[in-house]
Amino acid sequence: MSYRYDHRDSYGWDLPFGVILGLLFGFLGGVLFAPKPGKELQKDVQAFVDRLPENLNEGISTSKVRYKEIVGKTKQSIESQMEQRTQRKNALKMAEAKRREDQEYGYDY
C-alpha cells in the first residue's frame, strides 16, 4: 500500500520550518568559515546581539504598520462589496415591483 502525500498534512509549517532551519545553518556556516580571528568575530557577534532588540522593535513596528494597512484595505474592500450587494438587491426589488405593476395594468410582455 503506498501513501500519497497530501498537502493538507503539513498544516502550513513547511515554509517557516525551512526558513528557520536555513537561517540556523547559514549562521553556523558563517561562524565556522569566517575569515576573522576569534576576538574580532566575538565583537561582531556581540554587536549583532546588542543591536538585535532594536532591529526586532523596528521590524515589529513596521509589521504593525503593514498590518494596519492590510486590515484597512480589507475592511474597505468588504464595505465596498457589501454596498454593491445592497445596490443589486435594491435593484432586483425595484425590478420585481415594476414587473408586478406592469402585470397589474396588463402590460404582460
MMTF fields as JSON, N, C-alpha, C and O atoms, coordinates in Angstrom:
{
  "mmtfVersion": "1.0.0",
  "mmtfProducer": "UNKNOWN",
  "numBonds": 435,
  "numAtoms": 436,
  "numGroups": 109,
  "numChains": 1,
  "numModels": 1,
  "chainsPerModel": [1],
  "groupsPerChain": [109],
  "chainIdList": ["A"],
  "bondAtomList": [4, 2, 8, 6, 12, 10, 16, 14, 20, 18, 24, 22, 28, 26, 32, 30, 36, 34, 40, 38, 44, 42, 48, 46, 52, 50, 56, 54, 60, 58, 64, 62, 68, 66, 72, 70, 76, 74, 80, 78, 84, 82, 88, 86, 92, 90, 96, 94, 100, 98, 104, 102, 108, 106, 112, 110, 116, 114, 120, 118, 124, 122, 128, 126, 132, 130, 136, 134, 140, 138, 144, 142, 148, 146, 152, 150, 156, 154, 160, 158, 164, 162, 168, 166, 172, 170, 176, 174, 180, 178, 184, 182, 188, 186, 192, 190, 196, 194, 200, 198, 204, 202, 208, 206, 212, 210, 216, 214, 220, 218, 224, 222, 228, 226, 232, 230, 236, 234, 240, 238, 244, 242, 248, 246, 252, 250, 256, 254, 260, 258, 264, 262, 268, 266, 272, 270, 276, 274, 280, 278, 284, 282, 288, 286, 292, 290, 296, 294, 300, 298, 304, 302, 308, 306, 312, 310, 316, 314, 320, 318, 324, 322, 328, 326, 332, 330, 336, 334, 340, 338, 344, 342, 348, 346, 352, 350, 356, 354, 360, 358, 364, 362, 368, 366, 372, 370, 376, 374, 380, 378, 384, 382, 388, 386, 392, 390, 396, 394, 400, 398, 404, 402, 408, 406, 412, 410, 416, 414, 420, 418, 424, 422, 428, 426, 432, 430],
  "bondOrderList": [1, 1, 1, 1, 1, 1, 1, 1, 1, 1, 1, 1, 1, 1, 1, 1, 1, 1, 1, 1, 1, 1, 1, 1, 1, 1, 1, 1, 1, 1, 1, 1, 1, 1, 1, 1, 1, 1, 1, 1, 1, 1, 1, 1, 1, 1, 1, 1, 1, 1, 1, 1, 1, 1, 1, 1, 1, 1, 1, 1, 1, 1, 1, 1, 1, 1, 1, 1, 1, 1, 1, 1, 1, 1, 1, 1, 1, 1, 1, 1, 1, 1, 1, 1, 1, 1, 1, 1, 1, 1, 1, 1, 1, 1, 1, 1, 1, 1, 1, 1, 1, 1, 1, 1, 1, 1, 1, 1],
  "groupList": [{"groupName": "MET", "atomNameList": ["N", "CA", "C", "O"], "elementList": ["N", "C", "C", "O"], "formalChargeList": [0, 0, 0, 0], "bondAtomList": [1, 0, 2, 1, 3, 2], "bondOrderList": [1, 1, 2], "singleLetterCode": "M", "chemCompType": "L-PEPTIDE LINKING"}, {"groupName": "SER", "atomNameList": ["N", "CA", "C", "O"], "elementList": ["N", "C", "C", "O"], "formalChargeList": [0, 0, 0, 0], "bondAtomList": [1, 0, 2, 1, 3, 2], "bondOrderList": [1, 1, 2], "singleLetterCode": "S", "chemCompType": "L-PEPTIDE LINKING"}, {"groupName": "TYR", "atomNameList": ["N", "CA", "C", "O"], "elementList": ["N", "C", "C", "O"], "formalChargeList": [0, 0, 0, 0], "bondAtomList": [1, 0, 2, 1, 3, 2], "bondOrderList": [1, 1, 2], "singleLetterCode": "Y", "chemCompType": "L-PEPTIDE LINKING"}, {"groupName": "ARG", "atomNameList": ["N", "CA", "C", "O"], "elementList": ["N", "C", "C", "O"], "formalChargeList": [0, 0, 0, 0], "bondAtomList": [1, 0, 2, 1, 3, 2], "bondOrderList": [1, 1, 2], "singleLetterCode": "R", "chemCompType": "L-PEPTIDE LINKING"}, {"groupName": "ASP", "atomNameList": ["N", "CA", "C", "O"], "elementList": ["N", "C", "C", "O"], "formalChargeList": [0, 0, 0, 0], "bondAtomList": [1, 0, 2, 1, 3, 2], "bondOrderList": [1, 1, 2], "singleLetterCode": "D", "chemCompType": "L-PEPTIDE LINKING"}, {"groupName": "HIS", "atomNameList": ["N", "CA", "C", "O"], "elementList": ["N", "C", "C", "O"], "formalChargeList": [0, 0, 0, 0], "bondAtomList": [1, 0, 2, 1, 3, 2], "bondOrderList": [1, 1, 2], "singleLetterCode": "H", "chemCompType": "L-PEPTIDE LINKING"}, {"groupName": "GLY", "atomNameList": ["N", "CA", "C", "O"], "elementList": ["N", "C", "C", "O"], "formalChargeList": [0, 0, 0, 0], "bondAtomList": [1, 0, 2, 1, 3, 2], "bondOrderList": [1, 1, 2], "singleLetterCode": "G", "chemCompType": "PEPTIDE LINKING"}, {"groupName": "TRP", "atomNameList": ["N", "CA", "C", "O"], "elementList": ["N", "C", "C", "O"], "formalChargeList": [0, 0, 0, 0], "bondAtomList": [1, 0, 2, 1, 3, 2], "bondOrderList": [1, 1, 2], "singleLetterCode": "W", "chemCompType": "L-PEPTIDE LINKING"}, {"groupName": "LEU", "atomNameList": ["N", "CA", "C", "O"], "elementList": ["N", "C", "C", "O"], "formalChargeList": [0, 0, 0, 0], "bondAtomList": [1, 0, 2, 1, 3, 2], "bondOrderList": [1, 1, 2], "singleLetterCode": "L", "chemCompType": "L-PEPTIDE LINKING"}, {"groupName": "PRO", "atomNameList": ["N", "CA", "C", "O"], "elementList": ["N", "C", "C", "O"], "formalChargeList": [0, 0, 0, 0], "bondAtomList": [1, 0, 2, 1, 3, 2], "bondOrderList": [1, 1, 2], "singleLetterCode": "P", "chemCompType": "L-PEPTIDE LINKING"}, {"groupName": "PHE", "atomNameList": ["N", "CA", "C", "O"], "elementList": ["N", "C", "C", "O"], "formalChargeList": [0, 0, 0, 0], "bondAtomList": [1, 0, 2, 1, 3, 2], "bondOrderList": [1, 1, 2], "singleLetterCode": "F", "chemCompType": "L-PEPTIDE LINKING"}, {"groupName": "VAL", "atomNameList": ["N", "CA", "C", "O"], "elementList": ["N", "C", "C", "O"], "formalChargeList": [0, 0, 0, 0], "bondAtomList": [1, 0, 2, 1, 3, 2], "bondOrderList": [1, 1, 2], "singleLetterCode": "V", "chemCompType": "L-PEPTIDE LINKING"}, {"groupName": "ILE", "atomNameList": ["N", "CA", "C", "O"], "elementList": ["N", "C", "C", "O"], "formalChargeList": [0, 0, 0, 0], "bondAtomList": [1, 0, 2, 1, 3, 2], "bondOrderList": [1, 1, 2], "singleLetterCode": "I", "chemCompType": "L-PEPTIDE LINKING"}, {"groupName": "ALA", "atomNameList": ["N", "CA", "C", "O"], "elementList": ["N", "C", "C", "O"], "formalChargeList": [0, 0, 0, 0], "bondAtomList": [1, 0, 2, 1, 3, 2], "bondOrderList": [1, 1, 2], "singleLetterCode": "A", "chemCompType": "L-PEPTIDE LINKING"}, {"groupName": "LYS", "atomNameList": ["N", "CA", "C", "O"], "elementList": ["N", "C", "C", "O"], "formalChargeList": [0, 0, 0, 0], "bondAtomList": [1, 0, 2, 1, 3, 2], "bondOrderList": [1, 1, 2], "singleLetterCode": "K", "chemCompType": "L-PEPTIDE LINKING"}, {"groupName": "GLU", "atomNameList": ["N", "CA", "C", "O"], "elementList": ["N", "C", "C", "O"], "formalChargeList": [0, 0, 0, 0], "bondAtomList": [1, 0, 2, 1, 3, 2], "bondOrderList": [1, 1, 2], "singleLetterCode": "E", "chemCompType": "L-PEPTIDE LINKING"}, {"groupName": "GLN", "atomNameList": ["N", "CA", "C", "O"], "elementList": ["N", "C", "C", "O"], "formalChargeList": [0, 0, 0, 0], "bondAtomList": [1, 0, 2, 1, 3, 2], "bondOrderList": [1, 1, 2], "singleLetterCode": "Q", "chemCompType": "L-PEPTIDE LINKING"}, {"groupName": "ASN", "atomNameList": ["N", "CA", "C", "O"], "elementList": ["N", "C", "C", "O"], "formalChargeList": [0, 0, 0, 0], "bondAtomList": [1, 0, 2, 1, 3, 2], "bondOrderList": [1, 1, 2], "singleLetterCode": "N", "chemCompType": "L-PEPTIDE LINKING"}, {"groupName": "THR", "atomNameList": ["N", "CA", "C", "O"], "elementList": ["N", "C", "C", "O"], "formalChargeList": [0, 0, 0, 0], "bondAtomList": [1, 0, 2, 1, 3, 2], "bondOrderList": [1, 1, 2], "singleLetterCode": "T", "chemCompType": "L-PEPTIDE LINKING"}],
  "groupTypeList": [0, 1, 2, 3, 2, 4, 5, 3, 4, 1, 2, 6, 7, 4, 8, 9, 10, 6, 11, 12, 8, 6, 8, 8, 10, 6, 10, 8, 6, 6, 11, 8, 10, 13, 9, 14, 9, 6, 14, 15, 8, 16, 14, 4, 11, 16, 13, 10, 11, 4, 3, 8, 9, 15, 17, 8, 17, 15, 6, 12, 1, 18, 1, 14, 11, 3, 2, 14, 15, 12, 11, 6, 14, 18, 14, 16, 1, 12, 15, 1, 16, 0, 15, 16, 3, 18, 16, 3, 14, 17, 13, 8, 14, 0, 13, 15, 13, 14, 3, 3, 15, 4, 16, 15, 2, 6, 2, 4, 2],
  "groupIdList": [1, 2, 3, 4, 5, 6, 7, 8, 9, 10, 11, 12, 13, 14, 15, 16, 17, 18, 19, 20, 21, 22, 23, 24, 25, 26, 27, 28, 29, 30, 31, 32, 33, 34, 35, 36, 37, 38, 39, 40, 41, 42, 43, 44, 45, 46, 47, 48, 49, 50, 51, 52, 53, 54, 55, 56, 57, 58, 59, 60, 61, 62, 63, 64, 65, 66, 67, 68, 69, 70, 71, 72, 73, 74, 75, 76, 77, 78, 79, 80, 81, 82, 83, 84, 85, 86, 87, 88, 89, 90, 91, 92, 93, 94, 95, 96, 97, 98, 99, 100, 101, 102, 103, 104, 105, 106, 107, 108, 109],
  "secStructList": [7, 7, 7, 7, 7, 7, 4, 4, 4, 1, 6, 6, 7, 2, 2, 2, 2, 2, 2, 2, 2, 2, 2, 2, 2, 2, 2, 2, 2, 2, 2, 2, 6, 7, 1, 1, 7, 2, 2, 2, 2, 2, 2, 2, 2, 2, 2, 2, 2, 2, 2, 2, 2, 2, 2, 2, 2, 2, 2, 2, 2, 2, 2, 2, 2, 2, 2, 2, 2, 2, 2, 2, 2, 2, 2, 2, 2, 2, 2, 2, 2, 2, 2, 2, 2, 2, 2, 2, 2, 2, 2, 2, 2, 2, 2, 2, 2, 2, 2, 2, 2, 2, 2, 2, 6, 6, 7, 7, 7],
  "xCoordList": [0.855, 0.0, 0.897, 1.787, 0.669, 1.501, 0.764, -0.464, 1.541, 0.994, 1.202, 2.321, 0.142, 0.244, 0.313, -0.469, 1.246, 1.412, 0.243, -0.091, -0.348, -1.443, -0.94, -0.465, -1.04, -0.522, -1.194, -0.647, -2.346, -3.044, -2.429, -2.753, -1.542, -0.911, 0.117, 0.438, 0.643, 1.74, 1.253, 2.033, 0.009, -0.578, 0.155, 0.1, 0.836, 1.471, 2.769, 3.23, 3.383, 4.62, 5.87, 6.982, 5.719, 6.884, 7.746, 8.961, 7.147, 7.912, 8.577, 9.784, 7.847, 8.524, 9.633, 10.694, 9.386, 10.405, 11.644, 12.771, 11.441, 12.557, 13.341, 14.569, 12.633, 13.315, 14.148, 15.298, 13.589, 14.324, 15.533, 16.624, 15.341, 16.446, 17.533, 18.722, 17.14, 18.106, 18.881, 20.091, 18.184, 18.865, 19.86, 20.973, 19.467, 20.346, 21.6, 22.711, 21.434, 22.6, 23.448, 24.674, 22.812, 23.559, 24.396, 25.552, 23.817, 24.563, 25.736, 26.856, 25.463, 26.532, 27.641, 28.824, 27.266, 28.267, 29.079, 30.292, 28.435, 29.141, 30.124, 31.234, 29.721, 30.617, 31.792, 32.934, 31.529, 32.594, 33.605, 34.795, 33.142, 34.031, 34.381, 34.808, 34.209, 34.503, 36.008, 36.794, 36.418, 37.847, 38.455, 39.617, 37.698, 38.201, 38.734, 38.323, 39.657, 40.113, 38.994, 38.011, 39.148, 38.117, 37.66, 36.459, 38.596, 38.23, 37.401, 36.421, 37.783, 37.018, 35.622, 34.625, 35.586, 34.303, 33.401, 32.199, 33.988, 33.209, 32.647, 31.5, 33.467, 32.997, 31.854, 30.862, 31.999, 30.938, 29.648, 28.561, 29.776, 28.595, 27.967, 26.744, 28.789, 28.272, 27.553, 26.496, 28.12, 27.479, 26.139, 25.151, 26.118, 24.874, 23.825, 22.669, 24.228, 23.297, 22.825, 21.662, 23.732, 23.342, 22.333, 21.444, 22.456, 21.52, 20.232, 19.261, 20.222, 19.075, 17.755, 16.768, 17.681, 16.4, 15.912, 14.718, 16.841, 16.444, 15.903, 14.88, 16.607, 16.169, 14.812, 13.96, 14.623, 13.338, 12.214, 11.125, 12.484, 11.458, 11.091, 9.922, 12.12, 11.869, 11.033, 10.094, 11.387, 10.633, 9.198, 8.273, 9.019, 7.668, 6.839, 5.676, 7.426, 6.661, 6.328, 5.239, 7.257, 6.97, 5.854, 4.972, 5.893, 4.852, 3.494, 2.476, 3.477, 2.213, 1.614, 0.412, 2.48, 2.001, 1.451, 0.376, 2.19, 1.766, 0.451, -0.435, 0.338, -0.885, -2.077, -3.145, -1.889, -2.986, -3.384, -4.568, -2.406, -2.713, -3.542, -4.537, -3.124, -3.828, -5.243, -6.194, -5.38, -6.714, -7.598, -8.776, -7.036, -7.809, -8.278, -9.436, -7.369, -7.743, -8.788, -9.73, -8.613, -9.574, -10.944, -11.967, -10.958, -12.217, -12.909, -14.121, -12.128, -12.682, -13.245, -14.306, -12.546, -13.0, -14.302, -15.221, -14.374, -15.587, -16.76, -17.868, -16.517, -17.591, -18.07, -19.27, -17.142, -17.497, -18.332, -19.332, -17.925, -18.675, -20.065, -21.039, -20.155, -21.465, -22.37, -23.566, -21.797, -22.578, -23.071, -24.226, -22.203, -22.605, -23.71, -24.661, -23.582, -24.6, -25.938, -26.985, -25.897, -27.118, -27.756, -28.975, -26.924, -27.446, -28.078, -29.137, -27.432, -28.012, -29.331, -30.295, -29.36, -30.572, -31.714, -32.846, -31.404, -32.429, -32.883, -34.068, -31.943, -32.302, -33.219, -34.179, -32.923, -33.79, -35.184, -36.181, -35.254, -36.552, -37.347, -38.548, -36.673, -37.355, -37.819, -38.915, -37.001, -37.377, -38.586, -39.492, -38.589, -39.728, -40.992, -42.074, -40.858, -42.015, -42.539, -43.75, -41.624, -42.025, -42.734, -43.73, -42.215, -42.837, -44.26, -45.189, -44.415, -45.75, -46.707, -47.868, -46.197, -47.018, -47.466, -48.624, -46.535, -46.883, -47.925, -48.815, -47.832, -48.81, -50.181, -51.203, -50.198, -51.472, -52.18, -53.404, -51.424, -52.024, -52.139, -52.55, -51.77, -51.952, -50.841, -51.046, -49.691, -48.553, -47.694, -46.491, -48.264, -47.509, -46.712, -47.294, -45.449, -44.575, -44.453, -43.765],
  "yCoordList": [-1.177, 0.0, 1.234, 1.357, 2.126, 3.322, 4.492, 4.581, 5.364, 6.548, 7.736, 8.01, 8.418, 9.596, 10.816, 10.958, 11.684, 12.908, 13.845, 14.135, 14.296, 15.252, 16.573, 16.624, 17.641, 18.933, 19.426, 20.284, 18.91, 19.343, 18.722, 19.138, 17.73, 17.101, 18.006, 17.798, 19.0, 19.81, 20.912, 21.399, 21.312, 22.357, 23.694, 24.521, 23.911, 25.197, 25.439, 26.58, 24.432, 24.623, 24.354, 24.563, 23.902, 23.584, 24.81, 24.76, 25.896, 27.093, 27.712, 27.948, 27.988, 28.571, 27.665, 28.146, 26.379, 25.454, 25.496, 25.494, 25.533, 25.596, 26.886, 26.881, 27.998, 29.291, 29.3, 29.737, 28.826, 28.798, 27.882, 28.229, 26.735, 25.793, 26.39, 26.243, 27.051, 27.69, 28.796, 28.918, 29.613, 30.67, 30.093, 30.601, 29.048, 28.422, 27.869, 28.131, 27.104, 26.538, 27.629, 27.523, 28.659, 29.776, 30.489, 30.83, 30.715, 31.369, 30.503, 30.988, 29.222, 28.317, 28.224, 28.231, 28.138, 28.087, 29.362, 29.315, 30.494, 31.772, 31.88, 32.386, 31.408, 31.459, 30.505, 30.864, 29.318, 28.318, 28.686, 28.403, 29.307, 29.615, 31.094, 31.56, 31.832, 33.261, 33.483, 32.773, 34.468, 34.729, 35.592, 35.984, 35.892, 36.763, 35.929, 34.785, 36.515, 35.847, 35.803, 36.536, 34.96, 34.735, 35.979, 36.167, 36.847, 38.054, 39.012, 39.579, 39.198, 40.08, 39.511, 40.233, 38.225, 37.568, 37.697, 37.93, 37.543, 37.706, 39.118, 39.307, 40.112, 41.507, 41.716, 42.374, 41.151, 41.288, 40.616, 41.17, 39.426, 38.718, 39.494, 39.613, 40.024, 40.808, 42.064, 42.421, 42.734, 43.925, 43.548, 44.27, 42.408, 41.94, 41.672, 42.072, 40.999, 40.669, 41.935, 42.037, 42.907, 44.17, 44.941, 45.592, 44.88, 45.579, 44.798, 45.339, 43.547, 42.694, 43.236, 43.248, 43.685, 44.224, 45.425, 45.549, 46.311, 47.471, 47.03, 47.527, 46.094, 45.596, 44.895, 45.041, 44.137, 43.455, 44.458, 44.311, 45.486, 46.508, 47.233, 47.515, 47.53, 48.186, 47.278, 47.731, 46.01, 45.061, 44.909, 44.803, 44.898, 44.774, 46.009, 45.889, 47.194, 48.41, 48.488, 48.928, 48.064, 48.03, 47.039, 47.308, 45.898, 44.89, 45.406, 45.133, 46.148, 46.702, 47.682, 47.669, 48.535, 49.5, 48.763, 49.093, 47.768, 46.986, 46.252, 46.184, 45.708, 45.007, 45.958, 45.605, 47.166, 48.134, 48.52, 48.704, 48.645, 48.954, 47.836, 48.093, 46.605, 45.461, 45.363, 45.123, 45.549, 45.49, 46.606, 46.384, 47.801, 48.92, 48.661, 48.912, 48.153, 47.856, 46.749, 46.811, 45.738, 44.638, 45.126, 44.762, 45.943, 46.487, 47.331, 47.235, 48.154, 48.992, 48.138, 48.447, 47.077, 46.183, 45.492, 45.381, 45.034, 44.362, 45.341, 44.99, 46.567, 47.559, 47.866, 48.013, 47.962, 48.221, 47.069, 47.298, 45.858, 44.696, 44.637, 44.293, 44.968, 44.973, 46.05, 45.827, 47.209, 48.284, 47.852, 48.095, 47.211, 46.722, 45.678, 45.67, 44.812, 43.776, 44.416, 44.0, 45.42, 46.119, 46.806, 46.775, 47.426, 48.092, 47.085, 47.348, 45.934, 44.903, 44.39, 44.176, 44.198, 43.707, 44.714, 44.335, 45.989, 47.02, 47.095, 47.286, 46.944, 46.974, 45.803, 45.962, 44.625, 43.465, 43.681, 43.302, 44.287, 44.579, 45.55, 45.372, 46.579, 47.558, 46.915, 47.206, 46.054, 45.386, 44.481, 44.418, 43.79, 42.91, 43.736, 43.351, 44.876, 45.741, 46.285, 46.362, 46.662, 47.152, 46.06, 46.321, 44.836, 43.715, 43.48, 43.275, 43.511, 43.311, 44.433, 44.187, 45.658, 46.806, 46.65, 46.899, 46.236, 46.032, 44.93, 45.035, 43.892, 42.799, 43.288, 42.9, 44.139, 44.663, 45.488, 45.431, 46.241, 47.08, 46.399, 47.009, 45.112, 44.332, 44.483, 44.191, 44.924, 45.05, 43.812, 43.914, 42.678, 41.419, 41.208, 41.071, 41.183, 41.095, 39.692, 39.385],
  "zCoordList": [0.0, 0.0, 0.0, 0.841, -0.918, -0.994, -0.345, -0.377, 0.232, 0.877, -0.055, -0.488, -0.35, -1.19, -0.292, 0.648, -0.588, 0.191, -0.076, -1.225, 0.967, 0.862, 1.422, 2.557, 0.64, 1.082, 2.353, 3.047, 2.664, 3.887, 5.134, 6.246, 4.973, 6.126, 6.788, 7.958, 6.086, 6.62, 7.555, 8.373, 7.46, 8.291, 8.155, 9.065, 7.031, 6.778, 7.503, 7.539, 8.08, 8.833, 7.995, 8.48, 6.769, 5.953, 5.685, 5.875, 5.252, 4.919, 6.15, 6.112, 7.248, 8.41, 8.954, 9.353, 8.967, 9.459, 8.563, 9.06, 7.261, 6.321, 6.451, 6.371, 6.651, 6.81, 8.076, 8.054, 9.179, 10.447, 10.342, 10.794, 9.756, 9.591, 8.691, 8.978, 7.624, 6.727, 7.414, 7.226, 8.219, 8.961, 9.958, 10.097, 10.641, 11.626, 10.968, 11.43, 9.891, 9.212, 8.554, 8.519, 8.041, 7.459, 8.497, 8.244, 9.665, 10.746, 11.201, 11.361, 11.404, 11.834, 10.784, 11.126, 9.529, 8.468, 8.409, 8.206, 8.581, 8.588, 9.732, 9.561, 10.895, 12.059, 11.87, 12.161, 11.396, 11.245, 10.163, 10.302, 9.1, 7.984, 7.891, 6.834, 8.97, 8.976, 8.844, 9.471, 8.031, 7.851, 8.947, 8.845, 9.984, 11.052, 12.205, 12.401, 12.967, 14.194, 15.236, 15.131, 16.217, 17.232, 17.957, 18.152, 18.369, 19.13, 18.277, 18.76, 17.019, 16.142, 15.892, 15.872, 15.707, 15.475, 16.7, 16.573, 17.885, 19.113, 19.226, 19.631, 18.863, 18.904, 17.914, 18.23, 16.718, 15.718, 16.171, 16.011, 16.733, 17.226, 18.37, 18.437, 19.275, 20.403, 19.899, 20.419, 18.893, 18.331, 17.697, 17.835, 17.001, 16.396, 17.469, 17.329, 18.533, 19.615, 20.311, 20.703, 20.466, 21.103, 20.257, 20.806, 18.925, 18.027, 17.798, 17.268, 18.189, 17.903, 18.459, 17.723, 19.719, 20.218, 19.405, 19.131, 19.02, 18.219, 16.866, 16.396, 16.255, 14.948, 15.053, 14.178, 16.126, 16.315, 16.538, 15.984, 17.357, 17.597, 16.309, 16.048, 15.506, 14.22, 13.311, 12.657, 13.281, 12.465, 12.942, 12.136, 14.261, 14.816, 14.488, 14.102, 14.637, 14.337, 12.854, 12.487, 11.996, 10.559, 10.272, 9.456, 10.939, 10.744, 11.203, 10.567, 12.301, 12.795, 11.789, 11.527, 11.23, 10.238, 9.024, 8.522, 8.558, 7.394, 7.688, 6.837, 8.897, 9.309, 9.273, 8.773, 9.804, 9.811, 8.394, 8.112, 7.498, 6.105, 5.474, 4.797, 5.703, 5.123, 5.678, 4.933, 6.983, 7.605, 7.055, 6.775, 6.901, 6.366, 4.947, 4.615, 4.1, 2.721, 2.663, 1.873, 3.506, 3.526, 3.982, 3.401, 5.012, 5.518, 4.45, 4.259, 3.758, 2.705, 1.57, 1.029, 1.211, 0.156, 0.548, -0.262, 1.783, 2.261, 2.273, 1.868, 2.736, 2.758, 1.345, 1.111, 0.41, -0.984, -1.55, -2.23, -1.272, -1.759, -1.133, -1.804, 0.139, 0.798, 0.191, 0.003, -0.112, -0.733, -2.11, -2.459, -2.897, -4.216, -4.085, -4.867, -3.106, -2.888, -2.531, -3.028, -1.675, -1.283, -2.49, -2.659, -3.324, -4.52, -5.478, -6.049, -5.654, -6.535, -5.967, -6.702, -4.657, -4.008, -4.189, -4.487, -4.006, -4.186, -5.641, -5.914, -6.578, -8.0, -8.342, -9.095, -7.787, -8.021, -7.438, -8.052, -6.259, -5.646, -6.51, -6.71, -7.02, -7.864, -9.172, -9.652, -9.74, -10.979, -10.751, -11.582, -9.63, -9.307, -9.078, -9.521, -8.385, -8.163, -9.488, -9.697, -10.383, -11.704, -12.497, -13.172, -12.414, -13.116, -12.6, -13.381, -11.28, -10.698, -11.121, -11.446, -11.109, -11.512, -12.967, -13.302, -13.821, -15.229, -15.374, -16.218, -14.58, -14.647, -14.195, -14.762, -13.174, -12.676, -13.757, -13.88, -14.526, -15.556, -16.898, -17.885, -16.932, -18.141, -19.161, -20.339, -18.746, -19.662, -19.573, -19.332, -19.756, -19.648, -20.932, -22.008, -20.83, -22.016, -22.415, -23.389]
}
